Amino acid sequence: MSEPTVPPPPAAPAGGSNDKTLMLVLAYLGLLALIPLLTEKDDANVQWHAKHGLVQFFFFVILWVVIGIITSTGIGCVFAFLYPIVGLAWLIVCVLSIVKATKGERFLIPGVSDFANKF
């Protein structure tokens, strides 16, 4: 008697949507945006999101540095409450950007997005 044959596993899609979705999510996770920026050179959409993710990240880093400089002065301790507000704003912007990117849309921030388009 012959044993039943097991069908081969399905082939993985070439350049499948799972890889693209992963790259779009990585594009908005801080310095992890360098991964899609350097690996997905042929996909203009992923490149756009990676560039915007990096610019958003550095924008918030600059905000944190400015707040740090202000709070290091004597009267600046009043501004210490801005740290969690800026952190929450970064989290909201990241989540909104990831959700829109996975839906095929773009989340634009006036000024920041214009700066990212120059690259």
C-alpha positions in Angstrom: 0.0 0.0 0.0 1.2 3.5 -0.8 1.2 6.1 1.8 -0.9 9.3 1.2 1.1 12.1 -0.3 1.3 15.3 1.7 0.8 18.4 -0.4 3.8 20.9 -0.3 3.4 24.0 1.7 2.1 27.0 -0.2 4.8 29.2 -1.7 5.5 32.5 0.0 4.4 35.5 -2.1 7.3 37.3 -3.7 7.5 40.7 -2.1 4.4 39.9 -0.2 2.2 42.3 1.7 3.4 40.9 5.1 6.9 42.1 4.3 5.7 45.5 3.2 3.4 45.9 6.2 6.4 45.0 8.5 8.5 47.6 6.7 5.8 50.2 7.1 5.5 49.6 10.8 9.3 49.7 11.2 9.3 53.0 9.4 7.7 54.7 12.4 9.6 53.1 15.2 12.4 55.6 15.7 15.8 54.5 14.4 14.3 51.2 13.2 13.2 53.3 10.2 16.7 52.8 8.9 15.9 49.1 8.1 13.2 49.8 5.5 15.1 52.9 4.3 18.2 50.8 3.5 16.6 47.5 2.4 13.6 48.6 0.4 15.2 50.9 -2.1 12.8 49.9 -5.0 9.6 50.6 -3.1 8.9 54.4 -3.3 6.0 54.1 -0.8 8.1 52.4 1.9 10.9 54.9 1.3 8.5 57.8 1.8 7.2 56.4 5.1 10.8 55.6 6.3 12.0 59.1 5.6 9.0 60.6 7.3 9.4 58.3 10.3 13.0 59.3 10.7 12.1 63.0 10.5 9.3 62.6 13.0 11.6 60.8 15.4 14.3 63.5 15.2 11.7 66.2 15.5 10.6 64.8 18.8 14.2 64.2 20.0 14.9 67.9 19.3 11.8 68.8 21.3 13.0 66.7 24.2 16.5 68.3 24.1 15.0 71.8 24.0 12.8 70.9 27.0 15.8 69.5 28.8 17.8 72.7 28.2 14.8 74.8 29.4 14.3 72.7 32.5 17.9 72.8 33.5 17.7 76.5 34.2 16.4 77.7 37.6 12.9 78.7 36.6 12.6 76.0 34.0 11.5 73.3 36.4 8.0 74.6 35.7 8.3 73.1 32.2 9.2 69.6 33.4 5.6 68.6 32.9 6.2 68.9 29.2 8.2 65.6 29.1 5.3 63.3 29.5 3.2 65.4 27.1 5.8 65.3 24.4 6.2 61.5 25.0 2.5 61.0 24.7 2.3 63.1 21.5 5.1 61.1 20.0 3.2 57.8 20.8 0.0 59.2 19.3 1.8 60.4 16.1 3.5 57.0 15.8 0.3 55.0 16.2 -1.6 57.3 13.8 1.2 57.1 11.2 1.4 53.3 11.4 -2.4 52.9 11.1 -2.6 55.2 8.1 0.5 53.6 6.5 -1.0 50.1 6.7 -4.2 51.3 5.2 -2.3 52.8 2.2 -2.7 56.4 3.4 -0.2 59.1 4.6 -0.2 61.1 7.8 1.1 64.5 7.1 2.3 66.9 9.8 2.6 70.5 8.5 6.2 71.7 8.5 7.7 68.3 9.5 6.3 66.5 6.4 7.4 69.4 4.2 10.9 69.0 5.6 10.9 65.2 5.0 9.8 65.7 1.4 13.1 67.5 0.7 15.1 64.3 1.0 
